[in-house]
Amino acid sequence: MVQELKAKYKLVHLLEATGLARSVYYYQCKALRKPDNYADVKVLIKSLFHEHKGRYGYRRVASALRSAGTLINHKAVQRLMVELNLKSKVRPKRYKSYRGEVGTTAPNLLERNFKVSKPNHKWVTDVTEFKVKGQKVYLSPILDLFNQEVISYEVRKSAHLPLVTDMINNALKTLKDHEKPVIHSDQGWQYRMKTTQNIIRKAGLKQSMSRKGNCLDNAVAENFFGILKTEMYHREEFKDADELIDCIKEYIHYYNNKRIKLKLKGLSPIEYRNQALLAA
């Protein structure tokens, strides 16, 4: 009631200052008394936004609302999120593991063809770096291009070779005998080492590498790092490297199992894979 009176008082002064018709004043009074048709939707939007820790923009919020049975246009969600002052997080820069002509490169077999019709046909991998309290943390994941699921990963305080080789060995354990995916990376030194290349060759996989200095050749891995750093790292406070490592592990579990992707029909990567396997 107090707020309504204050609003009326402001309108009276506005009318006096601008010379607007009295009908405008009564129209505005009527608008103030009009119920908010989106009140319930706003509650759901706020709940979804905070449940996902500000990681969902208006398109994902709209998709999640539709999945839950609330039919609403994404533009309406965008407008309501602006009204509620809910803004999703923004994207960053990347870590480079290229160290010149070390080891042997592989041809670019992927050639930016990121489309895949079945799981474990094409994998992409890369290494990214985090900094916290003067310490560094390195993340090395393998993603399946079929659903962009993180198949395997290692996160450590050192970028030494086992960061990559242990990740690859763990990923190989998830494959069936007939599955021999192409594994694509940039020309980082870890992928050019004989140890890494022998592991890949002995498993019957084909190794592929981006062209030198061309990050678009490994855009899916780059995009994943952008999402992860935007949603759980930038603007966040961590007491030390160990806490950051725990948060990265928690995020990857969330990303695989819960975070919906619009390109996957509003499903999480694992939900999409399970649905595809059931339909096969």
C-alpha positions as CSV (number, residue, x, y, z in Angstrom):
1,M,0.0,0.0,0.0
2,V,2.8,2.4,0.9
3,Q,4.6,1.6,-2.3
4,E,1.4,2.2,-4.3
5,L,1.0,5.7,-2.7
6,K,4.6,6.6,-3.4
7,A,4.1,5.6,-7.1
8,K,0.9,7.7,-7.3
9,Y,2.8,10.7,-5.8
10,K,5.5,10.4,-8.4
11,L,2.9,10.2,-11.2
12,V,1.2,13.4,-9.9
13,H,4.5,15.3,-10.1
14,L,5.2,13.8,-13.5
15,L,1.8,15.0,-14.8
16,E,2.5,18.5,-13.4
17,A,5.9,18.6,-15.0
18,T,5.0,17.3,-18.4
19,G,1.4,18.5,-18.8
20,L,0.2,15.0,-19.6
21,A,-3.6,14.3,-19.6
22,R,-5.3,13.2,-16.4
23,S,-6.4,10.0,-18.2
24,V,-2.8,9.0,-18.3
25,Y,-2.7,9.2,-14.5
26,Y,-5.7,7.0,-14.1
27,Y,-4.4,4.5,-16.6
28,Q,-1.1,4.2,-14.7
29,C,-3.1,3.8,-11.4
30,K,-5.0,0.9,-13.0
31,A,-1.7,-0.6,-14.2
32,L,-0.3,-0.5,-10.7
33,R,-3.3,-2.5,-9.4
34,K,-3.1,-5.1,-12.2
35,P,-1.8,-8.5,-10.9
36,D,1.5,-9.8,-12.2
37,N,0.7,-12.6,-14.6
38,Y,4.2,-13.8,-14.5
39,A,4.6,-13.9,-10.7
40,D,4.7,-17.8,-10.6
41,V,7.0,-18.0,-13.6
42,K,9.4,-15.5,-12.0
43,V,9.7,-17.7,-8.9
44,L,10.5,-20.7,-11.1
45,I,13.1,-18.7,-13.1
46,K,14.8,-17.5,-9.9
47,S,14.8,-21.1,-8.5
48,L,16.3,-22.5,-11.7
49,F,18.9,-19.7,-12.0
50,H,20.1,-20.2,-8.5
51,E,19.9,-24.0,-8.6
52,H,22.4,-23.9,-11.4
53,K,24.5,-21.2,-9.7
54,G,24.0,-18.6,-12.4
55,R,25.2,-20.9,-15.2
56,Y,22.0,-20.9,-17.2
57,G,21.2,-18.1,-19.6
58,Y,17.7,-17.3,-20.8
59,R,17.6,-20.0,-23.5
60,R,18.5,-22.8,-21.1
61,V,16.1,-21.5,-18.5
62,A,13.3,-21.4,-21.1
63,S,14.2,-25.0,-22.2
64,A,14.2,-26.2,-18.6
65,L,10.8,-24.5,-17.9
66,R,9.3,-26.2,-21.0
67,S,10.7,-29.6,-19.9
68,A,9.0,-29.0,-16.6
69,G,5.7,-28.2,-18.3
70,T,5.7,-24.4,-18.3
71,L,5.3,-23.3,-21.9
72,I,6.9,-19.9,-22.4
73,N,8.8,-18.2,-25.2
74,H,12.6,-17.7,-24.7
75,K,12.2,-14.0,-25.4
76,A,9.7,-13.6,-22.5
77,V,12.2,-15.4,-20.3
78,Q,14.9,-13.1,-21.4
79,R,12.7,-10.0,-20.5
80,L,11.8,-11.5,-17.1
81,M,15.4,-12.3,-16.3
82,V,16.3,-8.7,-17.1
83,E,13.5,-7.5,-14.7
84,L,14.8,-9.9,-12.0
85,N,18.4,-8.7,-12.6
86,L,19.5,-12.3,-13.3
87,K,22.5,-12.4,-15.6
88,S,24.5,-15.6,-16.5
89,K,28.3,-15.6,-16.4
90,V,30.7,-14.6,-19.2
91,R,33.6,-16.4,-21.1
92,P,37.5,-16.3,-20.9
93,K,41.0,-17.0,-22.5
94,R,42.7,-20.3,-22.9
95,Y,45.9,-22.1,-21.8
96,K,48.4,-23.0,-24.5
97,S,50.5,-26.2,-24.3
98,Y,52.4,-25.8,-27.5
99,R,56.2,-25.8,-27.0
100,G,57.6,-25.7,-30.5
101,E,58.8,-28.7,-32.5
102,V,58.8,-31.3,-29.7
103,G,58.0,-34.9,-30.8
104,T,55.9,-35.9,-33.8
105,T,52.7,-34.4,-35.1
106,A,49.7,-36.3,-36.5
107,P,47.6,-35.4,-39.5
108,N,44.3,-33.5,-39.0
109,L,41.9,-36.4,-39.6
110,L,39.0,-34.6,-38.0
111,E,39.1,-31.5,-40.3
112,R,36.4,-29.7,-38.2
113,N,33.9,-32.4,-38.9
114,F,32.3,-32.5,-35.5
115,K,29.2,-34.3,-36.5
116,V,28.8,-37.9,-35.1
117,S,25.9,-40.3,-35.3
118,K,27.0,-42.7,-32.6
119,P,29.0,-42.7,-29.3
120,N,32.8,-43.4,-29.2
121,H,33.4,-42.6,-32.8
122,K,35.3,-39.3,-32.4
123,W,36.9,-38.0,-29.2
124,V,38.5,-34.6,-28.6
125,T,40.9,-33.6,-25.8
126,D,43.0,-30.7,-24.6
127,V,44.6,-29.3,-21.4
128,T,43.6,-26.1,-19.7
129,E,45.2,-24.2,-16.7
130,F,43.7,-22.6,-13.6
131,K,45.4,-20.3,-11.1
132,V,44.5,-20.0,-7.4
133,K,46.5,-18.4,-4.5
134,G,49.8,-18.6,-6.5
135,Q,49.2,-22.2,-7.4
136,K,48.4,-23.8,-10.7
137,V,45.9,-26.5,-11.5
138,Y,45.6,-28.4,-14.8
139,L,42.6,-30.2,-16.3
140,S,42.9,-32.7,-19.1
141,P,39.5,-34.2,-20.3
142,I,38.4,-36.3,-23.2
143,L,35.0,-35.5,-24.7
144,D,32.9,-37.6,-27.0
145,L,31.7,-35.6,-29.9
146,F,28.5,-37.6,-30.0
147,N,27.1,-35.9,-26.9
148,Q,30.0,-33.8,-25.6
149,E,30.2,-36.0,-22.5
150,V,33.4,-36.0,-20.5
151,I,34.5,-39.6,-20.9
152,S,37.6,-39.4,-18.8
153,Y,39.6,-36.6,-17.1
154,E,42.6,-35.9,-14.9
155,V,42.9,-32.8,-12.8
156,R,46.3,-32.1,-11.0
157,K,48.7,-29.5,-9.8
158,S,51.2,-30.5,-12.5
159,A,51.1,-30.6,-16.3
160,H,53.5,-33.5,-16.4
161,L,52.9,-36.3,-19.0
162,P,50.8,-38.6,-16.7
163,L,48.1,-35.9,-16.7
164,V,47.4,-36.9,-20.3
165,T,48.5,-40.6,-20.4
166,D,46.5,-41.6,-17.3
167,M,43.4,-39.9,-18.7
168,I,43.8,-41.7,-22.0
169,N,44.3,-45.1,-20.3
170,N,41.2,-44.6,-18.2
171,A,39.2,-43.5,-21.3
172,L,40.3,-46.7,-23.1
173,K,38.7,-48.8,-20.3
174,T,35.3,-47.5,-21.2
175,L,35.4,-48.8,-24.8
176,K,34.0,-52.0,-26.2
177,D,36.3,-54.2,-28.3
178,H,34.8,-52.9,-31.6
179,E,35.0,-49.2,-30.7
180,K,38.1,-47.5,-32.0
181,P,37.5,-43.7,-32.0
182,V,39.7,-41.1,-33.6
183,I,41.3,-39.0,-30.7
184,H,41.8,-35.4,-31.7
185,S,44.0,-32.8,-29.9
186,D,46.0,-29.7,-30.6
187,Q,49.8,-29.9,-31.1
188,G,50.5,-29.7,-27.4
189,W,53.7,-31.3,-26.3
190,Q,51.9,-34.1,-24.3
191,Y,50.3,-35.4,-27.5
192,R,53.5,-35.4,-29.5
193,M,55.4,-37.6,-27.0
194,K,56.2,-41.2,-28.0
195,T,54.6,-42.5,-24.8
196,T,51.3,-41.0,-25.6
197,Q,51.4,-42.0,-29.2
198,N,52.3,-45.6,-28.4
199,I,49.3,-45.9,-26.0
200,I,46.9,-44.6,-28.7
201,R,48.5,-46.8,-31.4
202,K,48.5,-50.0,-29.3
203,A,44.8,-49.5,-28.5
204,G,44.0,-49.4,-32.3
205,L,42.9,-45.7,-32.2
206,K,43.8,-43.1,-34.8
207,Q,45.5,-39.9,-33.6
208,S,44.5,-36.5,-35.1
209,M,45.9,-33.1,-34.4
210,S,44.8,-29.5,-35.2
211,R,46.9,-27.4,-37.5
212,K,49.5,-25.3,-35.8
213,G,48.0,-22.2,-34.1
214,N,44.4,-22.9,-35.2
215,C,42.2,-23.3,-32.2
216,L,39.0,-23.7,-34.4
217,D,40.2,-27.1,-35.3
218,N,39.5,-28.2,-31.7
219,A,36.6,-25.9,-31.1
220,V,34.5,-28.4,-29.0
221,A,37.2,-28.8,-26.4
222,E,37.8,-25.0,-26.4
223,N,34.1,-24.5,-25.9
224,F,33.9,-26.9,-23.0
225,F,36.7,-25.0,-21.2
226,G,34.9,-21.8,-21.8
227,I,31.7,-23.1,-20.3
228,L,33.5,-24.6,-17.3
229,K,35.6,-21.5,-16.5
230,T,32.6,-19.2,-17.0
231,E,30.3,-21.2,-14.8
232,M,32.5,-22.4,-11.9
233,Y,35.8,-20.6,-11.9
234,H,35.7,-17.0,-12.9
235,R,34.5,-14.5,-10.2
236,E,34.6,-17.4,-7.7
237,E,36.9,-17.6,-4.6
238,F,38.8,-20.7,-3.7
239,K,40.9,-21.0,-0.6
240,D,43.6,-23.2,-2.3
241,A,44.3,-25.6,-5.2
242,D,42.7,-28.6,-3.4
243,E,39.4,-26.8,-3.0
244,L,39.5,-25.8,-6.7
245,I,40.2,-29.4,-7.7
246,D,37.2,-30.6,-5.7
247,C,35.0,-28.0,-7.3
248,I,36.2,-29.0,-10.8
249,K,35.3,-32.7,-10.1
250,E,31.9,-31.7,-8.8
251,Y,31.3,-29.5,-11.8
252,I,32.2,-32.2,-14.3
253,H,29.7,-34.6,-12.6
254,Y,27.1,-31.9,-12.8
255,Y,28.0,-31.1,-16.5
256,N,27.7,-34.8,-17.5
257,N,24.5,-35.7,-15.5
258,K,22.5,-32.6,-15.0
259,R,23.4,-29.6,-17.1
260,I,21.1,-29.6,-20.2
261,K,22.3,-28.7,-23.7
262,L,20.0,-27.2,-26.2
263,K,21.7,-29.1,-29.0
264,L,20.9,-32.3,-27.2
265,K,17.2,-31.7,-27.2
266,G,17.3,-30.1,-23.7
267,L,18.9,-33.2,-22.2
268,S,22.2,-33.6,-20.3
269,P,25.0,-35.5,-22.1
270,I,24.5,-38.8,-20.3
271,E,20.7,-38.5,-20.6
272,Y,21.1,-38.0,-24.4
273,R,23.5,-41.0,-24.7
274,N,21.2,-43.3,-22.7
275,Q,18.2,-42.2,-24.8
276,A,20.2,-42.9,-28.0
277,L,21.2,-46.4,-26.8
278,L,17.6,-47.3,-25.9
279,A,16.5,-46.2,-29.4
280,A,19.2,-48.2,-31.2
